[in-house]
Amino acid sequence: MERENGVGGFTAGATGLLIRLRWISLALVVVITVFAFNQLANLQIDNSNETFFRHGNDTKVRLDQFKETFGNDDFVFVLVDVDNTFESATLKRLGELAELLELETPHLLEMTWIGNVESIEGVPGGIVIEDLIPDLGLSRSELNAVAERATSDPLYKDRIVSSDKRTAGILLEFENYPELGIDPRKDVPPVINDIIADFADLNTHVVGGPIMDYEMDLETAREAPRWMSLALGAMVLMLLVTTRSFMGVLVPALTVILSVIWTMGIVSLLGFTLNLFVILVPTLLLCVGIGDAMHVVAEFRQGLNEGLSRRESLVHTLGLVTGPILLTTITTATGFLAFLATDLVPLRELGIQAAIGVWVALILTFLFAVPVLSMGGAGSGKSPKRSGKDIFDHFLGAITFLTLRAPVPIAILFAVGTGAALYGVSIVEIESNTIQDLPEDYPMRVAFEYVDEQMGGSMSLELVVETGEADGIKNISVMRDIERLQAYLESHRFVTQTSSVVDQIKQMHRAVYENKEDYYRLPEKSSQVAEYLLLYESGGGSQLEKYVSFTYDAARVQARTKSLTLAQVQELERDVERFVAENIESAEVKTTGTLSLMSGLGDLIKVGQGQSFTLAFFAIALIMVITLRSIKLGLIAMVPNVLPVFFALGAMGWLGFQLNMIGLVLAPMILGVAVDDTVHFFVRYRRYFDQFGSYETAYRETMRTVGRPLLFTTMVLVLGFMGFTYTVFDGPRNFAMSSGIAFSSALFAEFLLAPVLLRWLKPLGPETAPKEEAPSPLVTAKA
């Protein structure tokens, strides 16, 4: 054992202080825990897409400009499955539902359904703009005539009524939300759901951005406690199996539970909101934060088994592990802070909050775990008693034997595995469409697919045509360019229908020429366009503000699509950009809206994964080089941390998993968490090499003393992360399985590949004769 001088003397003094003040320390822990727990009630969840972008992001800027000009692009679409929309009783019931939705839905700007859509008709002496169905009490023949027109006119067909008349739609469009509260759109879904619940006789399907965000928030809130409970249960079970000790289970488990409470209390105080990223924090902290306490408990029980008193064992334990667990805290926090390199706001917040949690876990290890371990008898002081070997000892012994006897096959195996992993990485697909992350039978996905099938599509790409001058939209050349753009969009395989101001102009032109279908086209002159626009507004038309700016310098073209994957969205955007570059000369065209947000998220995922991983790698590598006092040793230490990233991402490619927003956490997290075991392994390895001057002996002693704790922490990590598999979302499930592959491969790279590289590359210099015949290090206890 080290003498109590230098670092050892400081450790002894610090340990003595912790023991003397243990009741004060535990009282402080209780007070802070109560305060932090009371803050948890203030946590709120926000999964809206807009919150993912930083201020100034091009995608966000375009959307904000769109909203300032044309208003909110948010909508809720209520679809009702009926026998025939144009039956008097059906129209009356639909009218009752539409009226309630219009009266009670908060932030509503406009409600549109077949009973209030406007119709433009030419009459002797002018035109009339009125409701398509002026009276719900129309006769049978009148309703048939309306049905014929509605199901043949492109302005109505498959927009608010299906061509087979069996699906009626009620479109709710919203004003720009007030900048009060976290997410005003959350006010909308509960009201709509309550109204629809009173119409149980109607078969309804509800889709839209507010609905999706609301359902995501509810599902996230339901699943987070489940993830945490499963992770905690798995950890307790694993601790019980591996330590077979009440204290070995209680101390680490309580330490991480307190860490979660403290961290989430701090998150609440700092005003962060929760989302699908940040909701991972409690479970991440359970899995990651338990390492410090486990190493302390393992070394402490080892000392007791060697016959040391509690104080002596704590002094010895903290002398061995304080440096490594401090370093693992720094490296893990660095890995999480690497998320600051991305432009995804929730991921940046996750990095900050997880880093806070890692430090909280370290603090509680000293303020809670050490005082608790110091309680009890003084220790037997008897000679150590070595227990018989168990399955874990035999496993570690077999690993050690294999590594020392078969270094070349091990190196070849890892080389082949790395090659296969790199190929898997190359075929990983990125996906940011939330709907694609849900099971096919999930109600929200079923609703979206119903809209796709019956009403032309549940999503839309918005295009803004900018002329740069007032009244520029009234120019007939601009109108013709918009018409060409719409024609191209409607021919595209991903687009189901389009709408723009051109549709109103064509309607007006037809009405002026006695409703003849041959005149459903653009006029010849710009002066006619201006005249029709004025006539439309003076006649009571209300749709222009949706499609043109106040000064007529910009126009909106909406392209409706079915639910698309990210790859399809980006293909559509590229095709549109190519068409515009080759065919549109009168104006500039920009894409925005929901699908553009999805595309922007996909780009951020692709770039953010690389940026955060690169930053984490260089930061952690620098820390390792400084800590191990060797560039070569520090870089070798990075190998067992980098390979698991490729193995995890490669496995995703081979298994067909998609890399979505949750998956973006993967690479930096693996690097930050896997390095914990590396720190303990390499710090102990260097200690034993300095003592014995032999790479083989250093490896044997390292495996004998820290092999069990490293094995146990990995088992706890893998099993804890498996809690994420119990979810309706593909993202967390894929994340859990990929993490399990990563942490398992990290352990085997640590135990098998790292020792081979160390013996071959000799980063600590040539082997020497043993410096001294030191007593054999303390035998690892069955902690």
Secondary structure as the mmCIF struct_conf table of DSSP 4:
data_model
#
loop_
_struct_conf.conf_type_id
_struct_conf.id
_struct_conf.beg_label_comp_id
_struct_conf.beg_label_asym_id
_struct_conf.beg_label_seq_id
_struct_conf.end_label_comp_id
_struct_conf.end_label_asym_id
_struct_conf.end_label_seq_id
BEND BEND1 GLU A 4 ASN A 5
TURN_TY1_P TURN_TY1_P1 GLY A 6 GLY A 6
HELX_RH_AL_P HELX_RH_AL_P1 VAL A 7 ARG A 20
TURN_TY1_P TURN_TY1_P2 LEU A 21 LEU A 21
HELX_RH_AL_P HELX_RH_AL_P2 ARG A 22 GLN A 39
HELX_RH_3T_P HELX_RH_3T_P1 LEU A 40 ASN A 42
STRN STRN1 ILE A 45 ILE A 45
HELX_RH_3T_P HELX_RH_3T_P2 ASN A 49 PHE A 52
STRN STRN2 PHE A 53 PHE A 53
TURN_TY1_P TURN_TY1_P3 HIS A 55 GLY A 56
HELX_RH_AL_P HELX_RH_AL_P3 ASP A 58 PHE A 70
STRN STRN3 PHE A 75 ASP A 81
BEND BEND2 ASP A 83 ASP A 83
TURN_TY1_P TURN_TY1_P4 THR A 85 PHE A 86
BEND BEND3 GLU A 87 GLU A 87
HELX_RH_AL_P HELX_RH_AL_P4 SER A 88 GLU A 104
TURN_TY1_P TURN_TY1_P5 PRO A 106 HIS A 107
STRN STRN4 LEU A 108 THR A 112
TURN_TY1_P TURN_TY1_P6 ILE A 114 ASN A 116
STRN STRN5 GLU A 118 VAL A 123
TURN_TY1_P TURN_TY1_P7 PRO A 124 GLY A 125
STRN STRN6 GLY A 126 ASP A 131
BEND BEND4 LEU A 132 PRO A 134
TURN_TY1_P TURN_TY1_P8 LEU A 136 GLY A 137
HELX_RH_AL_P HELX_RH_AL_P5 ARG A 140 ALA A 150
TURN_TY1_P TURN_TY1_P9 THR A 151 SER A 152
BEND BEND5 ASP A 153 ASP A 153
TURN_TY1_P TURN_TY1_P10 PRO A 154 TYR A 156
STRN STRN7 LYS A 157 LYS A 157
TURN_TY1_P TURN_TY1_P11 ASP A 158 ILE A 160
STRN STRN8 VAL A 161 VAL A 161
TURN_TY1_P TURN_TY1_P12 SER A 163 ASP A 164
BEND BEND6 LYS A 165 LYS A 165
STRN STRN9 THR A 167 PHE A 174
HELX_LH_PP_P HELX_LH_PP_P1 GLU A 175 PRO A 178
BEND BEND7 GLU A 179 GLU A 179
BEND BEND8 GLY A 181 ILE A 182
HELX_RH_3T_P HELX_RH_3T_P3 PRO A 184 ASP A 187
HELX_RH_AL_P HELX_RH_AL_P6 VAL A 188 ALA A 197
TURN_TY1_P TURN_TY1_P13 ASP A 198 ASP A 198
TURN_TY1_P TURN_TY1_P14 ALA A 200 ASP A 201
BEND BEND9 LEU A 202 LEU A 202
STRN STRN10 ASN A 203 GLY A 208
HELX_RH_AL_P HELX_RH_AL_P7 GLY A 209 THR A 243
HELX_RH_AL_P HELX_RH_AL_P8 PHE A 246 LEU A 269
TURN_TY1_P TURN_TY1_P15 LEU A 270 GLY A 271
HELX_LH_PP_P HELX_LH_PP_P2 PHE A 272 THR A 273
STRN STRN11 LEU A 274 LEU A 274
TURN_TY1_P TURN_TY1_P16 LEU A 276 PHE A 277
HELX_RH_3T_P HELX_RH_3T_P4 VAL A 278 LEU A 280
HELX_RH_AL_P HELX_RH_AL_P9 VAL A 281 ASN A 305
TURN_TY1_P TURN_TY1_P17 GLU A 306 GLY A 307
HELX_RH_AL_P HELX_RH_AL_P10 ARG A 310 LEU A 337
HELX_RH_3T_P HELX_RH_3T_P5 ALA A 338 ALA A 341
BEND BEND10 THR A 342 ASP A 343
STRN STRN12 LEU A 344 LEU A 344
HELX_RH_AL_P HELX_RH_AL_P11 VAL A 345 LEU A 364
HELX_RH_PI_P HELX_RH_PI_P1 THR A 365 ALA A 369
HELX_RH_AL_P HELX_RH_AL_P12 VAL A 370 LEU A 373
TURN_TY1_P TURN_TY1_P18 SER A 374 SER A 374
BEND BEND11 GLY A 376 GLY A 376
HELX_LH_PP_P HELX_LH_PP_P3 LYS A 382 PRO A 384
HELX_LH_PP_P HELX_LH_PP_P4 ARG A 386 LYS A 389
HELX_RH_AL_P HELX_RH_AL_P13 ILE A 391 ARG A 405
HELX_RH_AL_P HELX_RH_AL_P14 PRO A 407 SER A 426
TURN_TY1_P TURN_TY1_P19 ILE A 427 ILE A 427
HELX_LH_PP_P HELX_LH_PP_P5 VAL A 428 VAL A 428
STRN STRN13 GLU A 429 ILE A 430
HELX_RH_3T_P HELX_RH_3T_P6 THR A 434 ASP A 437
BEND BEND12 LEU A 438 LEU A 438
TURN_TY1_P TURN_TY1_P20 GLU A 440 ASP A 441
HELX_RH_AL_P HELX_RH_AL_P15 PRO A 443 GLN A 454
BEND BEND13 MET A 455 GLY A 456
BEND BEND14 SER A 458 SER A 458
STRN STRN14 MET A 459 GLU A 466
BEND BEND15 GLY A 468 GLU A 469
TURN_TY1_P TURN_TY1_P21 ALA A 470 ASP A 471
HELX_RH_3T_P HELX_RH_3T_P7 GLY A 472 LYS A 474
BEND BEND16 ASN A 475 ASN A 475
HELX_RH_AL_P HELX_RH_AL_P16 ILE A 476 SER A 491
BEND BEND17 HIS A 492 HIS A 492
TURN_TY1_P TURN_TY1_P22 ARG A 493 PHE A 494
STRN STRN15 VAL A 495 SER A 499
HELX_RH_AL_P HELX_RH_AL_P17 VAL A 501 VAL A 512
TURN_TY1_P TURN_TY1_P23 TYR A 513 ASN A 515
HELX_RH_3T_P HELX_RH_3T_P8 GLU A 517 TYR A 519
BEND BEND18 ARG A 521 ARG A 521
BEND BEND19 GLU A 524 LYS A 525
HELX_RH_AL_P HELX_RH_AL_P18 SER A 526 SER A 538
TURN_TY1_P TURN_TY1_P24 GLY A 539 GLY A 540
HELX_RH_AL_P HELX_RH_AL_P19 LEU A 544 TYR A 547
STRN STRN16 VAL A 548 VAL A 548
TURN_TY1_P TURN_TY1_P25 PHE A 550 THR A 551
BEND BEND20 TYR A 552 ASP A 553
STRN STRN17 ALA A 554 THR A 561
HELX_RH_AL_P HELX_RH_AL_P20 LEU A 566 ASN A 583
BEND BEND21 SER A 586 ALA A 587
STRN STRN18 GLU A 588 THR A 592
BEND BEND22 GLY A 593 GLY A 593
HELX_RH_AL_P HELX_RH_AL_P21 THR A 594 LEU A 628
TURN_TY1_P TURN_TY1_P26 ARG A 629 ARG A 629
HELX_RH_AL_P HELX_RH_AL_P22 ILE A 631 LEU A 655
TURN_TY1_P TURN_TY1_P27 GLY A 656 GLY A 656
STRN STRN19 GLN A 658 LEU A 659
TURN_TY1_P TURN_TY1_P28 MET A 661 MET A 661
HELX_RH_3T_P HELX_RH_3T_P9 ILE A 662 VAL A 665
HELX_RH_AL_P HELX_RH_AL_P23 LEU A 666 PHE A 692
HELX_RH_AL_P HELX_RH_AL_P24 TYR A 695 PHE A 721
HELX_RH_3T_P HELX_RH_3T_P10 MET A 722 THR A 725
BEND BEND23 TYR A 726 VAL A 728
HELX_RH_AL_P HELX_RH_AL_P25 ASP A 730 PHE A 748
HELX_RH_PI_P HELX_RH_PI_P2 ALA A 749 LEU A 753
HELX_RH_AL_P HELX_RH_AL_P26 ALA A 754 LEU A 761
TURN_TY1_P TURN_TY1_P29 PRO A 763 LEU A 764
BEND BEND24 PRO A 766 PRO A 766
BEND BEND25 LYS A 771 LYS A 771
HELX_LH_PP_P HELX_LH_PP_P6 ALA A 774 ALA A 781
#
